[in-house]
């Protein structure tokens, strides 16, 4: 655990010296929020009623938890390519310390990004109408999604070198991000597409966050109406259960 904390500090120090990656990631999320909220929002109706900005903001919070995976995969791939990971493997530290260091730094950055986006949402008129405990649970579920997808990023970063990691994450994140209920309700989609979107892990977290923040959900029936919170708990557990062991195996099998 101590080695993991030291490596977390190493990764945070990189961001302090070169803060542009997290800053541009945050600006990208803000840009999407403004574009969909104010440029397209007037043409979008929320099933079940409600203001579109109130519907959109929790979805954008969930979507922002997906976007940072690219930097995680790229950083892991860069360390592997340059031999830094091999140096760590030669040291008397646990095999999980390198990945935990990356996860610790990324979760710190994600928590700060989430707070900034929530503050920005409040400034443009979004409101939390639920009790503090429910709102806190929504934040926990958002960060749980981030924690889970980071392990996907680590796995990709350990298995791809160079630009391959970035492209692999983009191929994964963009379809998952937009084939979901983050921006529009599944009930506005064709039936077959709505079924796919409803079982998307991102949709579960977005819908659960809307419920817990007290915002319009855009859901009038189906699995997201009855079990969004439980799905938002279960999906991250399942993703971590699959990709954490796969990441550990990939780390042990790295070739010098």
Buried (B, 14 or more C-beta within 10 A) or exposed (E): EEBBEEBBEEBBEEBEEEEEBBEEBBEEBBEBBBEBBEEEBEEBBBBBEBBBBBBBBBBBBBBBBBBBBBBBBBBBBBBBBEEBBEEBBEEEBEEBBBBBBBBBBBBBBBBEBBEBBBEBBEEEEBEBEBEEEBBEBBBEBBBBBBBBBBBBBBBBBBBBEEEBBBBBBEEBBEEBBBBBBBBBBBBBBEEEEBEBBBBBBBBBBBBBBBBBBBBBBBBEEBBBBEBBBEBBBEBBEEBBEBBBEBBBEBBEEEEE
